[in-house]
Amino acid sequence: MKRAVLFDLDGVLVDSHHAQLATLAGFATSALGRRVTVADLPTGAATIPREHVLAELGYAGAIDQGGWDAATATATLTAHPFPFVADTLTALRAADVRTGIVTLRSRQRVDWLLPPGILDLIGIVVCYEDAAPKPAPDGLLLALDRLDVTPSNAVFVGDMESDMHAAQAAGVTPIGSGWGFSDPATLTRAGAAVVLPHTDDLAGTLLSLTGTGRRGT
């Protein structure tokens, strides 16, 4: 039976919390013509829509994509995959579990965040331009179609309410990432079947959740 683990990107595979805040501050600095630091951002800025953050700072105009990309390119220099990512993906592959990423990032930005060695371990990457964004289930369903796995045989690891809602809508088991952007209680309220508090033996936990178990056991 084919099984899959799908992942969100930011906060789940990539430690990008500070980079997200730095992007907001950098864009706001350019758009408002005054210096905006991470400390100036409203509480919870990393988990609310960027338009709301910018409006609270005093900018209500359209978001220039070129300016946003420039701020992102600089800010993501500080973002890196979490230490557990390579070993976890390698273990899932060894157990014949298929893997994918479903993210609101553009494809260009995914390449900024993940080195080729990590991308090579991922079966499919679905980006913002590929499907309707979460909480719509389209991206998850597209990934599973490409991986040839049915939703009932998949889990989705995410750290936002929209991730949990997208998984539920797709018929995929929603798994909360307790080390990500949102707190565990928020993910539980959003419908997470389980919230993983840490990344210790993440591969073993995910293999258990998919009903795969460790190879050789």
Accessible surface in RSA format (square Angstrom, percent):
REM  Atomic radii and reference values for relative SASA: ProtOr
REM  Chains: A
REM  Algorithm: Lee & Richards
REM  Probe-radius: 1.40
REM  Slices: 20
REM RES _ NUM      All-atoms   Total-Side   Main-Chain    Non-polar    All polar
REM                ABS   REL    ABS   REL    ABS   REL    ABS   REL    ABS   REL
RES MET A   1   174.12  90.2  90.40  59.8  83.72 199.3 103.67  88.1  70.45  93.3
RES LYS A   2    92.83  45.3  83.94  51.5   8.88  21.1  59.43  53.5  33.39  35.6
RES ARG A   3    57.23  24.0  56.73  28.9   0.50   1.2   5.30   7.2  51.93  31.5
RES ALA A   4     0.00   0.0   0.00   0.0   0.00   0.0   0.00   0.0   0.00   0.0
RES VAL A   5     0.00   0.0   0.00   0.0   0.00   0.0   0.00   0.0   0.00   0.0
RES LEU A   6     0.00   0.0   0.00   0.0   0.00   0.0   0.00   0.0   0.00   0.0
RES PHE A   7     0.86   0.4   0.86   0.5   0.00   0.0   0.86   0.5   0.00   0.0
RES ASP A   8    10.99   7.7  10.99  10.9   0.00   0.0   0.00   0.0  10.99  11.0
RES LEU A   9     0.00   0.0   0.00   0.0   0.00   0.0   0.00   0.0   0.00   0.0
RES ASP A  10    27.74  19.4  26.39  26.3   1.36   3.2  17.84  42.0   9.91   9.9
RES GLY A  11     2.75   3.4   0.00   N/A   2.75   3.4   2.75   7.6   0.00   0.0
RES VAL A  12     0.39   0.3   0.39   0.4   0.00   0.0   0.39   0.3   0.00   0.0
RES LEU A  13     2.20   1.2   2.20   1.6   0.00   0.0   2.20   1.5   0.00   0.0
RES VAL A  14     0.00   0.0   0.00   0.0   0.00   0.0   0.00   0.0   0.00   0.0
RES ASP A  15    76.68  53.7  70.03  69.7   6.65  15.7   8.75  20.6  67.93  67.7
RES SER A  16     0.56   0.5   0.01   0.0   0.54   1.3   0.19   0.4   0.36   0.5
RES HIS A  17    84.33  46.1  84.07  58.4   0.26   0.7  52.78  54.4  31.56  36.7
RES HIS A  18   106.35  58.1 102.89  71.5   3.45   8.8  80.73  83.2  25.62  29.8
RES ALA A  19     0.98   0.9   0.02   0.0   0.96   2.2   0.07   0.1   0.91   2.4
RES GLN A  20    43.01  24.1  42.82  31.3   0.19   0.5   4.24   9.0  38.77  29.4
RES LEU A  21    24.72  13.8  24.72  17.7   0.00   0.0  24.72  17.4   0.00   0.0
RES ALA A  22    25.59  23.5  18.47  28.5   7.12  16.2  19.60  27.6   5.99  15.9
RES THR A  23     4.02   2.9   4.02   4.1   0.00   0.0   1.91   2.6   2.11   3.2
RES LEU A  24     0.54   0.3   0.54   0.4   0.00   0.0   0.54   0.4   0.00   0.0
RES ALA A  25     6.35   5.8   6.33   9.8   0.02   0.0   6.35   8.9   0.00   0.0
RES GLY A  26    34.15  42.1   0.00   N/A  34.15  42.1  26.31  72.2   7.83  17.5
RES PHE A  27     8.94   4.5   8.01   5.0   0.93   2.4   8.94   5.4   0.00   0.0
RES ALA A  28     0.00   0.0   0.00   0.0   0.00   0.0   0.00   0.0   0.00   0.0
RES THR A  29    47.57  33.8  45.22  45.8   2.35   5.6  42.37  56.9   5.20   7.9
RES SER A  30    92.11  77.8  63.03  84.1  29.08  67.0  35.28  75.1  56.83  79.6
RES ALA A  31    38.97  35.8   3.82   5.9  35.15  80.0  14.92  21.0  24.06  63.7
RES LEU A  32    45.60  25.4  17.42  12.5  28.19  70.9  21.43  15.1  24.17  65.0
RES GLY A  33    69.96  86.3   0.00   N/A  69.96  86.3  35.63  97.8  34.33  76.9
RES ARG A  34   121.55  51.0 111.77  57.0   9.78  23.3  66.64  91.1  54.91  33.3
RES ARG A  35   196.46  82.5 173.50  88.4  22.96  54.7  59.75  81.7 136.71  82.9
RES VAL A  36     6.55   4.3   0.00   0.0   6.55  15.8   0.00   0.0   6.55  17.8
RES THR A  37    46.63  33.2  41.99  42.6   4.64  11.1  42.33  56.9   4.30   6.5
RES VAL A  38    50.41  33.2  42.48  38.5   7.93  19.1  42.48  36.9   7.93  21.5
RES ALA A  39    96.45  88.7  57.90  89.3  38.55  87.7  69.05  97.2  27.39  72.6
RES ASP A  40    74.06  51.9  53.20  53.0  20.86  49.3  17.28  40.7  56.78  56.6
RES LEU A  41    19.43  10.8   2.72   1.9  16.71  42.0   2.72   1.9  16.71  45.0
RES PRO A  42    21.60  15.7   6.54   6.0  15.06  54.7  18.17  15.0   3.44  21.4
RES THR A  43   140.97 100.3 112.74 114.3  28.23  67.3  83.77 112.5  57.20  86.5
RES GLY A  44    38.40  47.4   0.00   N/A  38.40  47.4  29.49  80.9   8.91  20.0
RES ALA A  45     3.29   3.0   0.80   1.2   2.48   5.7   0.80   1.1   2.48   6.6
RES ALA A  46    12.93  11.9   3.13   4.8   9.80  22.3   3.13   4.4   9.80  26.0
RES THR A  47    49.95  35.5  32.11  32.5  17.85  42.5  19.23  25.8  30.72  46.4
RES ILE A  48    65.80  37.4  54.61  40.7  11.19  27.0  57.06  41.1   8.75  23.7
RES PRO A  49    71.79  52.3  59.27  54.0  12.52  45.5  71.16  58.8   0.63   3.9
RES ARG A  50    66.02  27.7  60.79  31.0   5.23  12.5  18.89  25.8  47.13  28.6
RES GLU A  51    92.74  53.2  86.29  65.3   6.45  15.4  51.65  99.9  41.09  33.5
RES HIS A  52   111.66  61.0 105.70  73.5   5.95  15.2  65.90  67.9  45.76  53.2
RES VAL A  53     0.00   0.0   0.00   0.0   0.00   0.0   0.00   0.0   0.00   0.0
RES LEU A  54     1.97   1.1   1.97   1.4   0.00   0.0   1.97   1.4   0.00   0.0
RES ALA A  55    54.54  50.2  37.94  58.6  16.60  37.8  38.74  54.6  15.80  41.9
RES GLU A  56   124.78  71.6  89.46  67.7  35.32  84.1  40.92  79.1  83.86  68.5
RES LEU A  57    21.89  12.2  12.43   8.9   9.46  23.8  16.75  11.8   5.14  13.8
RES GLY A  58    59.98  74.0   0.00   N/A  59.98  74.0  32.05  88.0  27.92  62.5
RES TYR A  59    46.51  21.7  43.32  24.6   3.19   8.3  26.36  19.8  20.15  24.8
RES ALA A  60    99.09  91.1  60.23  92.9  38.86  88.4  66.67  93.9  32.42  85.9
RES GLY A  61    43.01  53.0   0.00   N/A  43.01  53.0  27.67  75.9  15.34  34.4
RES ALA A  62    91.71  84.3  66.55 102.7  25.16  57.2  77.45 109.1  14.26  37.8
RES ILE A  63    32.29  18.4   9.22   6.9  23.06  55.6   9.22   6.6  23.06  62.6
RES ASP A  64    89.63  62.8  81.22  80.8   8.41  19.9  37.94  89.3  51.69  51.6
RES GLN A  65    82.21  46.0  77.63  56.7   4.58  10.9  56.32 119.9  25.88  19.6
RES GLY A  66    48.52  59.8   0.00   N/A  48.52  59.8  37.43 102.7  11.09  24.8
RES GLY A  67    27.52  33.9   0.00   N/A  27.52  33.9  22.58  62.0   4.94  11.1
RES TRP A  68    11.65   4.7  11.65   5.6   0.00   0.0   6.92   3.7   4.73   7.7
RES ASP A  69    35.82  25.1  35.28  35.1   0.54   1.3  12.92  30.4  22.90  22.8
RES ALA A  70    62.55  57.5  49.73  76.7  12.82  29.2  58.57  82.5   3.98  10.5
RES ALA A  71    15.69  14.4   4.01   6.2  11.69  26.6  13.49  19.0   2.20   5.8
RES THR A  72     0.48   0.3   0.48   0.5   0.00   0.0   0.11   0.1   0.37   0.6
RES ALA A  73    40.51  37.2  32.31  49.9   8.19  18.6  33.43  47.1   7.08  18.7
RES THR A  74    93.84  66.7  88.64  89.9   5.19  12.4  63.14  84.8  30.70  46.4
RES ALA A  75     7.63   7.0   1.95   3.0   5.69  12.9   7.52  10.6   0.12   0.3
RES THR A  76     6.83   4.9   2.98   3.0   3.85   9.2   0.55   0.7   6.28   9.5
RES LEU A  77   136.60  76.1 117.11  83.8  19.50  49.0 121.23  85.1  15.37  41.4
RES THR A  78    80.08  57.0  57.03  57.8  23.05  54.9  61.58  82.7  18.49  28.0
RES ALA A  79     6.80   6.3   0.00   0.0   6.80  15.5   0.26   0.4   6.54  17.3
RES HIS A  80   112.94  61.7 111.80  77.7   1.13   2.9  76.15  78.5  36.79  42.8
RES PRO A  81    34.97  25.5  21.40  19.5  13.57  49.3  21.40  17.7  13.57  84.3
RES PHE A  82    36.73  18.4  32.45  20.1   4.28  11.1  33.21  20.1   3.53  10.1
RES PRO A  83   131.42  95.8  99.72  90.9  31.70 115.2 112.38  92.8  19.04 118.3
RES PHE A  84    31.36  15.7  23.08  14.3   8.27  21.5  30.71  18.6   0.64   1.8
RES VAL A  85     0.71   0.5   0.38   0.3   0.33   0.8   0.71   0.6   0.00   0.0
RES ALA A  86    42.61  39.2  41.37  63.8   1.24   2.8  41.44  58.4   1.16   3.1
RES ASP A  87   111.38  78.0 105.42 104.9   5.96  14.1  30.39  71.5  80.99  80.8
RES THR A  88     7.84   5.6   7.05   7.1   0.80   1.9   2.74   3.7   5.10   7.7
RES LEU A  89     0.98   0.5   0.75   0.5   0.23   0.6   0.75   0.5   0.23   0.6
RES THR A  90    71.02  50.5  70.11  71.1   0.91   2.2  59.04  79.3  11.98  18.1
RES ALA A  91    29.27  26.9  20.89  32.2   8.38  19.1  26.78  37.7   2.48   6.6
RES LEU A  92     0.00   0.0   0.00   0.0   0.00   0.0   0.00   0.0   0.00   0.0
RES ARG A  93   126.59  53.2 117.86  60.1   8.73  20.8  53.98  73.8  72.61  44.0
RES ALA A  94    56.67  52.1  44.22  68.2  12.46  28.3  56.05  78.9   0.62   1.6
RES ALA A  95    11.34  10.4   3.23   5.0   8.11  18.4   4.01   5.6   7.33  19.4
RES ASP A  96   103.17  72.3  83.25  82.9  19.92  47.1  35.08  82.6  68.09  67.9
RES VAL A  97     5.70   3.8   1.10   1.0   4.60  11.1   1.21   1.1   4.49  12.2
RES ARG A  98    89.53  37.6  83.66  42.6   5.87  14.0  26.51  36.2  63.03  38.2
RES THR A  99     6.52   4.6   5.02   5.1   1.50   3.6   1.07   1.4   5.45   8.2
RES GLY A 100     0.00   0.0   0.00   N/A   0.00   0.0   0.00   0.0   0.00   0.0
RES ILE A 101     0.00   0.0   0.00   0.0   0.00   0.0   0.00   0.0   0.00   0.0
RES VAL A 102     4.80   3.2   4.80   4.3   0.00   0.0   4.80   4.2   0.00   0.0
RES THR A 103     6.04   4.3   1.64   1.7   4.40  10.5   0.00   0.0   6.04   9.1
RES LEU A 104    85.26  47.5  73.72  52.7  11.54  29.0  74.11  52.0  11.15  30.0
RES ARG A 105    21.90   9.2  20.53  10.5   1.37   3.3   9.95  13.6  11.95   7.2
RES SER A 106    26.68  22.5  26.17  34.9   0.51   1.2  24.21  51.5   2.47   3.5
RES ARG A 107    97.93  41.1  97.93  49.9   0.00   0.0  56.21  76.8  41.72  25.3
RES GLN A 108    98.74  55.2  90.44  66.1   8.30  19.8  35.11  74.7  63.62  48.3
RES ARG A 109    26.01  10.9  26.01  13.3   0.00   0.0   0.00   0.0  26.01  15.8
RES VAL A 110     2.72   1.8   2.72   2.5   0.00   0.0   2.72   2.4   0.00   0.0
RES ASP A 111    87.33  61.2  68.02  67.7  19.31  45.7  24.38  57.4  62.95  62.8
RES TRP A 112    90.34  36.3  61.05  29.5  29.29  68.8  44.84  23.9  45.50  73.8
RES LEU A 113     4.12   2.3   0.00   0.0   4.12  10.4   0.86   0.6   3.26   8.8
RES LEU A 114     3.19   1.8   0.00   0.0   3.19   8.0   1.07   0.8   2.12   5.7
RES PRO A 115    62.35  45.4  55.09  50.2   7.26  26.4  61.68  50.9   0.67   4.1
RES PRO A 116   100.87  73.5  98.90  90.2   1.96   7.1 100.87  83.3   0.00   0.0
RES GLY A 117    49.38  60.9   0.00   N/A  49.38  60.9  38.18 104.8  11.20  25.1
RES ILE A 118    16.07   9.1  16.07  12.0   0.00   0.0  16.07  11.6   0.00   0.0
RES LEU A 119    41.81  23.3  34.12  24.4   7.69  19.3  34.12  24.0   7.69  20.7
RES ASP A 120   101.37  71.0  85.23  84.8  16.14  38.2  29.69  69.9  71.68  71.5
RES LEU A 121    31.33  17.5  29.54  21.1   1.79   4.5  29.54  20.7   1.79   4.8
RES ILE A 122    14.59   8.3   0.00   0.0  14.59  35.2   0.00   0.0  14.59  39.6
RES GLY A 123    51.26  63.2   0.00   N/A  51.26  63.2  22.28  61.1  28.98  64.9
RES ILE A 124    31.17  17.7  27.33  20.4   3.84   9.3  31.17  22.4   0.00   0.0
RES VAL A 125    22.47  14.8  15.07  13.6   7.40  17.8  15.07  13.1   7.40  20.1
RES VAL A 126     3.22   2.1   3.10   2.8   0.12   0.3   3.19   2.8   0.03   0.1
RES CYS A 127     2.63   2.0   0.00   0.0   2.63   6.2   0.00   0.0   2.63   2.8
RES TYR A 128   124.31  58.0 116.94  66.5   7.38  19.2  71.97  54.1  52.34  64.5
RES GLU A 129   102.79  59.0  65.50  49.6  37.28  88.8  56.10 108.5  46.69  38.1
RES ASP A 130    56.56  39.6  29.21  29.1  27.35  64.7  11.89  28.0  44.66  44.5
RES ALA A 131    23.16  21.3   5.67   8.7  17.50  39.8  18.38  25.9   4.78  12.7
RES ALA A 132    49.24  45.3  32.72  50.5  16.52  37.6  39.38  55.5   9.86  26.1
RES PRO A 133    61.14  44.6  53.13  48.4   8.01  29.1  57.81  47.7   3.33  20.7
RES LYS A 134    14.76   7.2   4.84   3.0   9.92  23.6   2.48   2.2  12.28  13.1
RES PRO A 135    75.80  55.2  70.48  64.2   5.32  19.3  70.73  58.4   5.07  31.5
RES ALA A 136    29.77  27.4  21.62  33.4   8.15  18.5  28.03  39.5   1.75   4.6
RES PRO A 137    33.50  24.4  33.50  30.5   0.00   0.0  33.50  27.7   0.00   0.0
RES ASP A 138    64.89  45.5  58.39  58.1   6.50  15.4  12.77  30.1  52.12  52.0
RES GLY A 139     3.03   3.7   0.00   N/A   3.03   3.7   2.81   7.7   0.22   0.5
RES LEU A 140     0.00   0.0   0.00   0.0   0.00   0.0   0.00   0.0   0.00   0.0
RES LEU A 141    72.66  40.5  67.95  48.6   4.71  11.8  68.35  48.0   4.31  11.6
RES LEU A 142    42.28  23.5  37.19  26.6   5.09  12.8  41.41  29.1   0.87   2.3
RES ALA A 143     0.00   0.0   0.00   0.0   0.00   0.0   0.00   0.0   0.00   0.0
RES LEU A 144     2.45   1.4   2.37   1.7   0.07   0.2   2.37   1.7   0.07   0.2
RES ASP A 145   109.25  76.5  87.61  87.2  21.64  51.2  24.21  57.0  85.04  84.8
RES ARG A 146   149.44  62.7 114.91  58.6  34.53  82.2  38.53  52.7 110.91  67.2
RES LEU A 147    14.82   8.3  12.24   8.8   2.58   6.5  14.82  10.4   0.00   0.0
RES ASP A 148    85.32  59.8  75.70  75.3   9.62  22.8  24.12  56.8  61.20  61.0
RES VAL A 149     9.38   6.2   0.00   0.0   9.38  22.6   2.67   2.3   6.71  18.2
RES THR A 150    76.63  54.5  73.45  74.5   3.18   7.6  74.13  99.6   2.51   3.8
RES PRO A 151    43.87  32.0  43.72  39.9   0.15   0.6  43.72  36.1   0.15   0.9
RES SER A 152    95.78  80.9  63.93  85.3  31.85  73.4  51.60 109.9  44.19  61.9
RES ASN A 153    29.78  20.5  26.46  25.6   3.32   8.0   3.15   7.6  26.63  25.7
RES ALA A 154     2.96   2.7   0.00   0.0   2.96   6.7   0.29   0.4   2.67   7.1
RES VAL A 155     4.87   3.2   4.87   4.4   0.00   0.0   4.87   4.2   0.00   0.0
RES PHE A 156     0.00   0.0   0.00   0.0   0.00   0.0   0.00   0.0   0.00   0.0
RES VAL A 157     0.07   0.0   0.07   0.1   0.00   0.0   0.07   0.1   0.00   0.0
RES GLY A 158     0.00   0.0   0.00   N/A   0.00   0.0   0.00   0.0   0.00   0.0
RES ASP A 159     0.55   0.4   0.55   0.5   0.00   0.0   0.00   0.0   0.55   0.5
RES MET A 160    50.14  26.0  50.14  33.2   0.00   0.0  49.15  41.8   0.99   1.3
RES GLU A 161    88.22  50.7  86.48  65.4   1.74   4.1  12.97  25.1  75.25  61.4
RES SER A 162    28.87  24.4  24.68  32.9   4.19   9.7  19.08  40.6   9.79  13.7
RES ASP A 163     1.32   0.9   1.32   1.3   0.00   0.0   0.00   0.0   1.32   1.3
RES MET A 164     0.00   0.0   0.00   0.0   0.00   0.0   0.00   0.0   0.00   0.0
RES HIS A 165    78.44  42.9  74.19  51.6   4.24  10.9  49.19  50.7  29.24  34.0
RES ALA A 166     0.00   0.0   0.00   0.0   0.00   0.0   0.00   0.0   0.00   0.0
RES ALA A 167     0.00   0.0   0.00   0.0   0.00   0.0   0.00   0.0   0.00   0.0
RES GLN A 168    93.45  52.3  70.38  51.4  23.07  54.9  30.32  64.5  63.13  47.9
RES ALA A 169    65.62  60.3  26.60  41.0  39.02  88.8  39.20  55.2  26.42  70.0
RES ALA A 170     7.72   7.1   0.00   0.0   7.72  17.6   2.20   3.1   5.52  14.6
RES GLY A 171    47.93  59.1   0.00   N/A  47.93  59.1  35.07  96.2  12.85  28.8
RES VAL A 172     4.33   2.8   0.00   0.0   4.33  10.4   1.08   0.9   3.25   8.8
RES THR A 173    55.42  39.4  50.05  50.7   5.37  12.8  22.78  30.6  32.64  49.3
RES PRO A 174    12.58   9.2  12.58  11.5   0.00   0.0  12.58  10.4   0.00   0.0
RES ILE A 175     0.29   0.2   0.29   0.2   0.00   0.0   0.29   0.2   0.00   0.0
RES GLY A 176     0.00   0.0   0.00   N/A   0.00   0.0   0.00   0.0   0.00   0.0
RES SER A 177     0.00   0.0   0.00   0.0   0.00   0.0   0.00   0.0   0.00   0.0
RES GLY A 178    18.63  23.0   0.00   N/A  18.63  23.0   0.00   0.0  18.63  41.7
RES TRP A 179    50.22  20.2  22.46  10.9  27.76  65.2  32.89  17.5  17.32  28.1
RES GLY A 180    22.22  27.4   0.00   N/A  22.22  27.4   2.11   5.8  20.11  45.0
RES PHE A 181    33.14  16.6  11.35   7.0  21.78  56.7  13.05   7.9  20.09  57.5
RES SER A 182    13.75  11.6   6.62   8.8   7.13  16.4   7.05  15.0   6.70   9.4
RES ASP A 183    77.87  54.5  69.02  68.7   8.84  20.9  39.61  93.2  38.26  38.2
RES PRO A 184    64.72  47.2  64.60  58.9   0.12   0.4  64.72  53.4   0.00   0.0
RES ALA A 185    53.96  49.6  45.03  69.5   8.93  20.3  52.41  73.8   1.55   4.1
RES THR A 186    22.28  15.8  22.02  22.3   0.27   0.6  13.09  17.6   9.19  13.9
RES LEU A 187     0.00   0.0   0.00   0.0   0.00   0.0   0.00   0.0   0.00   0.0
RES THR A 188    83.33  59.3  73.97  75.0   9.36  22.3  60.44  81.2  22.90  34.6
RES ARG A 189   183.21  76.9 145.28  74.1  37.92  90.3  79.81 109.1 103.39  62.7
RES ALA A 190     7.79   7.2   0.00   0.0   7.79  17.7   5.43   7.6   2.37   6.3
RES GLY A 191    25.68  31.7   0.00   N/A  25.68  31.7  17.71  48.6   7.97  17.9
RES ALA A 192    14.19  13.0   0.00   0.0  14.19  32.3   0.00   0.0  14.19  37.6
RES ALA A 193    70.47  64.8  28.47  43.9  42.00  95.5  39.42  55.5  31.05  82.2
RES VAL A 194    55.89  36.8  49.06  44.4   6.83  16.5  55.89  48.6   0.00   0.0
RES VAL A 195    27.84  18.3  11.49  10.4  16.35  39.4  11.49  10.0  16.35  44.3
RES LEU A 196    12.55   7.0  12.55   9.0   0.00   0.0  12.55   8.8   0.00   0.0
RES PRO A 197    95.62  69.7  75.09  68.5  20.53  74.6  77.11  63.7  18.51 115.1
RES HIS A 198    96.44  52.7  89.86  62.5   6.58  16.8  69.19  71.3  27.26  31.7
RES THR A 199    35.37  25.2  29.09  29.5   6.28  15.0   5.60   7.5  29.77  45.0
RES ASP A 200   101.46  71.1  88.53  88.1  12.93  30.6  29.79  70.1  71.68  71.5
RES ASP A 201    89.39  62.6  66.03  65.7  23.36  55.2  41.83  98.5  47.56  47.4
RES LEU A 202     5.62   3.1   2.31   1.7   3.31   8.3   2.68   1.9   2.94   7.9
RES ALA A 203    10.18   9.4   9.35  14.4   0.83   1.9   9.35  13.2   0.83   2.2
RES GLY A 204    10.93  13.5   0.00   N/A  10.93  13.5   4.88  13.4   6.05  13.6
RES THR A 205    45.64  32.5  40.19  40.7   5.46  13.0  24.85  33.4  20.79  31.4
RES LEU A 206     0.00   0.0   0.00   0.0   0.00   0.0   0.00   0.0   0.00   0.0
RES LEU A 207     3.88   2.2   3.88   2.8   0.00   0.0   3.88   2.7   0.00   0.0
RES SER A 208    79.92  67.5  61.29  81.8  18.63  42.9  27.41  58.4  52.51  73.6
RES LEU A 209    69.14  38.5  41.54  29.7  27.60  69.4  44.92  31.5  24.21  65.2
RES THR A 210     7.12   5.1   0.31   0.3   6.81  16.2   6.88   9.2   0.23   0.3
RES GLY A 211    58.49  72.1   0.00   N/A  58.49  72.1  31.55  86.6  26.94  60.3
RES THR A 212    51.04  36.3  21.11  21.4  29.92  71.3  25.36  34.1  25.68  38.8
RES GLY A 213    30.58  37.7   0.00   N/A  30.58  37.7  28.21  77.4   2.37   5.3
RES ARG A 214   103.05  43.3  95.58  48.7   7.47  17.8  44.31  60.6  58.73  35.6
RES ARG A 215   159.92  67.1 126.39  64.4  33.53  79.8  72.71  99.4  87.22  52.9
RES GLY A 216    83.10 102.5   0.00   N/A  83.10 102.5  41.10 112.8  42.00  94.1
RES THR A 217   139.90  99.5  67.86  68.8  72.04 171.7  94.17 126.5  45.73  69.1
END  Absolute sums over single chains surface
CHAIN  1 A     9810.6       7240.3       2570.3       5709.8       4100.8
END  Absolute sums over all chains
TOTAL          9810.6       7240.3       2570.3       5709.8       4100.8
